[in-house]
Amino acid sequence: MAQGRDQDGQAAPVLFDHALLGARRQRAQQLGAATFLADRVADDLVERLDAVLREFSAVADIGSPGGALANRLGERFGAVAAVDLTAGGEERLGLAPQSLDLAASVLALQFVNDLPGVLVQIRRALRPDGLFLAALVGGDTLTELRQSFAAAEVEIEGGLSPRVAPFADLRDLGALLQRAGFALPVTDVDRLVVRYDHALALMQDLRRMGATNVLVERRRKPLRRATLRRVAEIYAERFADPDGRIRVTFDVVWLSGWAPHESQQQPLKPGSAKASLAEALKPRK
């Protein structure tokens, strides 16, 4: 697999097997894709765009799996460029500088090896006052499954193996937007809790989302049946509601930022404040 370079020219760590990710997504389509999460997030993205008082003519969908976002953007904007994030494994977007007014993405950036580099590419592709709006899973997504796997593997096999991909922290993502040169960066989290009859039904849906383990350092040996059975038992013991159904957490992290433009709100120049911080913090009499 090709190793990418970050925005400083350093080799970026390769966490995800993009060839395997493509194969898993193709398998998901053959199984009958589970699209409820992608549909929900795509709808939310379009709703957020409704609050933006700006017209967008050149629009790109950055790596979103399936057709959920592309279809919705197409209904609104007409032609939408599709950008493959994983082609060749190098994460080169091939976007011309200042060629886009809007770059949007859902449920794709969590599988990027060099997220800082990809954000820089998107920022450079935006025209002044162009918007980047994206959603990816992060935070405590699948925390229940992660904990259940860890406990079962320690108990049955005497050790842990990488099963669930690491997710970026909200503060880290905000810092990456700033580092990439976005103006007015904003991050927030929308927590969704989905319920299933049992853990095996959740795992089947993850396969139908194309979202199973694609870590380069994943364990190559098949999961033992005894371990899988114990995962389901622990999950039901720790994360079931009174009616017996289990809870599943999906933290959808939203990112937005603008290509800088003179019309945007600017921070005050140093020394231009009318009152000092010391005066503001004095106790009132």
Sequence and secondary structure as in RCSB ss.txt:
>XXXX:A:sequence
MAQGRDQDGQAAPVLFDHALLGARRQRAQQLGAATFLADRVADDLVERLDAVLREFSAVADIGSPGGALANRLGE
RFGAVAAVDLTAGGEERLGLAPQSLDLAASVLALQFVNDLPGVLVQIRRALRPDGLFLAALVGGDTLTELRQSFA
AAEVEIEGGLSPRVAPFADLRDLGALLQRAGFALPVTDVDRLVVRYDHALALMQDLRRMGATNVLVERRRKPLRR
ATLRRVAEIYAERFADPDGRIRVTFDVVWLSGWAPHESQQQPLKPGSAKASLAEALKPRK
>XXXX:A:secstr
    B TTS B    B HHHHHHHHHHHHHH    HHHHHHHHHHHHHHHT      SEEEES SSSHHHHHHHH
HHS  EEE SSGGGS      TT EEEEEEES GGG S HHHHHHHHHHHEEEEEEEEEEEEETTTTHHHHHHHH
HHHHHHHSS    S     HHHHHHHHHHTT EEEEEEEEEEEEEESSHHHHHHHHHHTT S  BTT   S   H
HHHHHHHHHHHHHHB TTS EEEEEEEEEEEEE   TTS     TT  SS HHHHTS   
